[in-house]
Amino acid sequence: MELARQAGKYKGRTPKTATHARIVALRRAGHSITKTAELAACSVSQVKRVWAMRESE
């Protein structure tokens, strides 16, 4: 995988944009990280990762 990544042929899994949008919308609505994870049917770590990514943009 490392050689393919260096050659630009391996880019990893594509993000689920619908889930990411739902996470951002729920967090902006004032839900906690735990509640957002429950409502979006994902893990707490995914909520933290997506929220941090959106905040850095």
N, CA, C and O atoms as a DFTB+ gen file, in Angstrom:
228 C
 N C O
     1  1       0.819      -1.192       0.000
     2  2       0.000       0.000       0.000
     3  2       0.859       1.251       0.000
     4  3       0.518       2.245      -0.640
     5  1       1.968       1.204       0.713
     6  2       2.821       2.392       0.782
     7  2       3.351       2.772      -0.589
     8  3       3.381       3.954      -0.931
     9  1       3.767       1.796      -1.375
    10  2       4.265       2.085      -2.723
    11  2       3.159       2.646      -3.604
    12  3       3.391       3.577      -4.375
    13  1       1.971       2.094      -3.496
    14  2       0.839       2.598      -4.272
    15  2       0.478       4.016      -3.834
    16  3       0.137       4.855      -4.667
    17  1       0.551       4.285      -2.543
    18  2       0.254       5.618      -2.029
    19  2       1.263       6.632      -2.561
    20  3       0.886       7.740      -2.943
    21  1       2.543       6.260      -2.588
    22  2       3.576       7.149      -3.106
    23  2       3.390       7.402      -4.597
    24  3       3.694       8.490      -5.086
    25  1       2.891       6.399      -5.321
    26  2       2.646       6.547      -6.756
    27  2       1.339       7.275      -7.042
    28  3       1.039       7.562      -8.201
    29  1       0.547       7.582      -5.998
    30  2      -0.701       8.303      -6.178
    31  2      -1.854       7.422      -6.622
    32  3      -2.874       7.929      -7.088
    33  1      -1.708       6.113      -6.486
    34  2      -2.754       5.199      -6.927
    35  2      -3.664       4.758      -5.779
    36  3      -4.762       4.256      -6.022
    37  1      -3.233       4.935      -4.565
    38  2      -4.036       4.544      -3.410
    39  2      -4.410       5.804      -2.654
    40  3      -3.543       6.521      -2.154
    41  1      -5.694       6.069      -2.574
    42  2      -6.153       7.293      -1.921
    43  2      -6.990       7.022      -0.683
    44  3      -7.389       7.956       0.013
    45  1      -7.260       5.750      -0.401
    46  2      -8.043       5.414       0.779
    47  2      -9.529       5.397       0.478
    48  3      -9.956       5.569      -0.664
    49  1     -10.295       5.190       1.515
    50  2     -11.753       5.101       1.388
    51  2     -12.343       6.491       1.173
    52  3     -11.879       7.467       1.762
    53  1     -13.358       6.575       0.334
    54  2     -14.021       7.862       0.112
    55  2     -14.951       8.149       1.290
    56  3     -15.629       7.242       1.772
    57  1     -14.991       9.378       1.752
    58  2     -15.833       9.709       2.897
    59  2     -17.316       9.690       2.529
    60  3     -17.688       9.975       1.390
    61  1     -18.147       9.355       3.497
    62  2     -19.595       9.375       3.300
    63  2     -20.064      10.803       3.562
    64  3     -20.213      11.219       4.712
    65  1     -20.291      11.535       2.500
    66  2     -20.611      12.953       2.627
    67  2     -21.936      13.190       3.338
    68  3     -22.090      14.193       4.036
    69  1     -22.888      12.289       3.173
    70  2     -24.182      12.459       3.846
    71  2     -24.018      12.361       5.363
    72  3     -24.608      13.147       6.104
    73  1     -23.227      11.410       5.819
    74  2     -22.983      11.260       7.255
    75  2     -22.223      12.461       7.792
    76  3     -22.531      12.963       8.873
    77  1     -21.233      12.922       7.043
    78  2     -20.459      14.085       7.477
    79  2     -21.351      15.317       7.582
    80  3     -21.244      16.081       8.541
    81  1     -22.219      15.513       6.614
    82  2     -23.122      16.666       6.644
    83  2     -24.079      16.576       7.828
    84  3     -24.378      17.583       8.469
    85  1     -24.552      15.380       8.110
    86  2     -25.459      15.196       9.244
    87  2     -24.757      15.490      10.564
    88  3     -25.336      16.114      11.453
    89  1     -23.512      15.042      10.692
    90  2     -22.731      15.304      11.904
    91  2     -22.548      16.796      12.106
    92  3     -22.747      17.304      13.209
    93  1     -22.174      17.495      11.058
    94  2     -21.955      18.942      11.152
    95  2     -23.259      19.659      11.509
    96  3     -23.262      20.563      12.344
    97  1     -24.353      19.260      10.884
    98  2     -25.641      19.893      11.167
    99  2     -26.070      19.669      12.610
   100  3     -26.560      20.592      13.261
   101  1     -25.891      18.461      13.112
   102  2     -26.270      18.158      14.493
   103  2     -25.410      18.922      15.489
   104  3     -25.916      19.421      16.494
   105  1     -24.116      19.017      15.217
   106  2     -23.220      19.756      16.122
   107  2     -23.552      21.245      16.103
   108  3     -23.534      21.901      17.145
   109  1     -23.855      21.778      14.926
   110  2     -24.209      23.203      14.844
   111  2     -25.538      23.492      15.525
   112  3     -25.776      24.611      15.981
   113  1     -26.404      22.486      15.596
   114  2     -27.686      22.640      16.273
   115  2     -27.537      22.605      17.788
   116  3     -28.501      22.852      18.513
   117  1     -26.332      22.300      18.269
   118  2     -26.068      22.351      19.699
   119  2     -26.047      21.016      20.402
   120  3     -25.986      20.974      21.631
   121  1     -26.097      19.918      19.661
   122  2     -26.052      18.600      20.291
   123  2     -24.643      18.294      20.767
   124  3     -23.663      18.767      20.190
   125  1     -24.551      17.499      21.823
   126  2     -23.251      17.078      22.339
   127  2     -22.630      16.066      21.389
   128  3     -23.289      15.568      20.477
   129  1     -21.368      15.772      21.609
   130  2     -20.665      14.805      20.761
   131  2     -21.310      13.433      20.896
   132  3     -21.505      12.746      19.893
   133  1     -21.640      13.026      22.098
   134  2     -22.250      11.718      22.325
   135  2     -23.629      11.626      21.684
   136  3     -23.949      10.628      21.039
   137  1     -24.437      12.652      21.856
   138  2     -25.785      12.666      21.277
   139  2     -25.706      12.692      19.753
   140  3     -26.497      12.032      19.079
   141  1     -24.767      13.442      19.212
   142  2     -24.576      13.486      17.763
   143  2     -24.216      12.109      17.229
   144  3     -24.724      11.695      16.187
   145  1     -23.347      11.401      17.928
   146  2     -22.966      10.050      17.509
   147  2     -24.169       9.118      17.521
   148  3     -24.322       8.295      16.619
   149  1     -25.012       9.235      18.520
   150  2     -26.216       8.399      18.586
   151  2     -27.161       8.711      17.434
   152  3     -27.654       7.800      16.768
   153  1     -27.414       9.989      17.197
   154  2     -28.362      10.391      16.159
   155  2     -27.847      10.125      14.746
   156  3     -28.631       9.829      13.844
   157  1     -26.552      10.227      14.555
   158  2     -25.964       9.998      13.234
   159  2     -25.592       8.536      13.015
   160  3     -25.144       8.170      11.928
   161  1     -25.771       7.707      14.021
   162  2     -25.458       6.267      13.955
   163  2     -23.999       6.039      13.567
   164  3     -23.693       5.303      12.628
   165  1     -23.112       6.687      14.313
   166  2     -21.679       6.513      14.081
   167  2     -20.970       6.558      15.427
   168  3     -21.609       6.682      16.472
   169  1     -19.653       6.458      15.394
   170  2     -18.888       6.442      16.636
   171  2     -18.578       7.865      17.111
   172  3     -18.623       8.827      16.344
   173  1     -18.267       7.958      18.382
   174  2     -17.881       9.239      18.970
   175  2     -16.595       9.746      18.321
   176  3     -16.448      10.941      18.064
   177  1     -15.666       8.824      18.059
   178  2     -14.404       9.238      17.442
   179  2     -14.616       9.786      16.038
   180  3     -13.897      10.692      15.616
   181  1     -15.588       9.253      15.310
   182  2     -15.873       9.788      13.976
   183  2     -16.442      11.197      14.081
   184  3     -16.091      12.068      13.285
   185  1     -17.309      11.426      15.047
   186  2     -17.864      12.767      15.246
   187  2     -16.744      13.754      15.550
   188  3     -16.701      14.848      14.986
   189  1     -15.840      13.365      16.440
   190  2     -14.722      14.243      16.786
   191  2     -13.840      14.523      15.575
   192  3     -13.418      15.659      15.357
   193  1     -13.562      13.489      14.789
   194  2     -12.694      13.638      13.619
   195  2     -13.336      14.549      12.569
   196  3     -12.673      15.436      12.031
   197  1     -14.627      14.334      12.274
   198  2     -15.328      15.145      11.276
   199  2     -15.456      16.578      11.760
   200  3     -15.246      17.513      10.988
   201  1     -15.796      16.761      13.022
   202  2     -15.961      18.114      13.561
   203  2     -14.635      18.873      13.543
   204  3     -14.604      20.053      13.193
   205  1     -13.564      18.223      13.911
   206  2     -12.238      18.864      13.883
   207  2     -11.847      19.219      12.455
   208  3     -11.268      20.280      12.218
   209  1     -12.153      18.354      11.511
   210  2     -11.835      18.607      10.106
   211  2     -12.619      19.825       9.607
   212  3     -12.072      20.668       8.896
   213  1     -13.894      19.914       9.978
   214  2     -14.725      21.041       9.538
   215  2     -14.303      22.345      10.214
   216  3     -14.365      23.407       9.594
   217  1     -13.884      22.279      11.447
   218  2     -13.463      23.477      12.167
   219  2     -12.153      24.035      11.617
   220  3     -11.910      25.240      11.693
   221  1     -11.319      23.176      11.071
   222  2     -10.027      23.641      10.554
   223  2     -10.151      24.257       9.162
   224  3      -9.210      24.889       8.681
   225  1     -11.300      24.081       8.510
   226  2     -11.477      24.636       7.147
   227  2     -11.752      26.100       7.163
   228  3     -11.922      26.708       6.106
